[in-house]
Amino acid sequence: MKNRKNGKIQYSLGENIGSFLIHLVVLVFALACVLPFLMVIIVSFTQESSITMNGYSFFPSEWSTAAYRMMFGKTSAVPRAYGVTTLATVVGTAIAALITFGAGYTLANKQCRYRNGLSLYFYFTMVFSAGLVPWYMVSKMIGAYDNIWALIIPSLMFSPFNMFLVRNFVAGIPDALNESARIDGAGEVRIAFQIYFPLCKPVLATIVLFYAIGYWNNYFNAVMLINDSKMYTLQMLLFQIQSEITAMSKLMQGAARANPPKESFKMATSVVTMGPIILLYPFLQKYFVKGMVVGAVKG
């Protein structure tokens, strides 16, 4: 029961207990999500011999930066791979988001006569795929092979799911806005990018996050379309290094010298690859939920 006294709302004992239990459950759930990531960070700074003897621990007996020294040493190719992946992510995400917005706006625009047929065409690609061989042949045909465009263009075929999110969001904007802009003499491009584009920030932030994660974690394009080691993405290069460390540790079993940082390197790899996405999410969080809910319901 809520009681108002001296202009303040006072809650009953039962409501206070209920609020406490809810906050306790949320706190426990938050700790359950944070602790594994904290463990990953700690293990990445743990001496390999300590991991071998005691396993993973929040309080390791020996600390070491060997994994990060190996990853970012003077002769390491990781910084270059970091730059390649960052460039592909930024450029690819920006272009893919613009293409997706343009397609979503067009399919939501009642002035587009065949918008329902086009929507069915895009939906068809969600159900059926031409396969890997045509994808590979087309990528080579357009010059997206063994260069930076091989990491960007093959993934520019936007996700129909993202496109339908944008379409539904745009369809929820009142048509009177479009009609008034046309009466004032605005063209289609001006209406799309000066009027609708700013209003679509929530759903655009959502698809930007989706595309950024996809580009950042994409190693398939590098595997299929890249031969030059200088163009390796971060994920591709770290996987290669991890394979070499695993092979080296097998060869060194029983040797007197210390083993290479196999387990700590795995954890350091996770920290390096997850870091940028984790830092990006707080800036998009306020738009993310709204864009998902509104884009999925309206229309």
Disulfide bonds with the S-S distance in Angstrom:
none
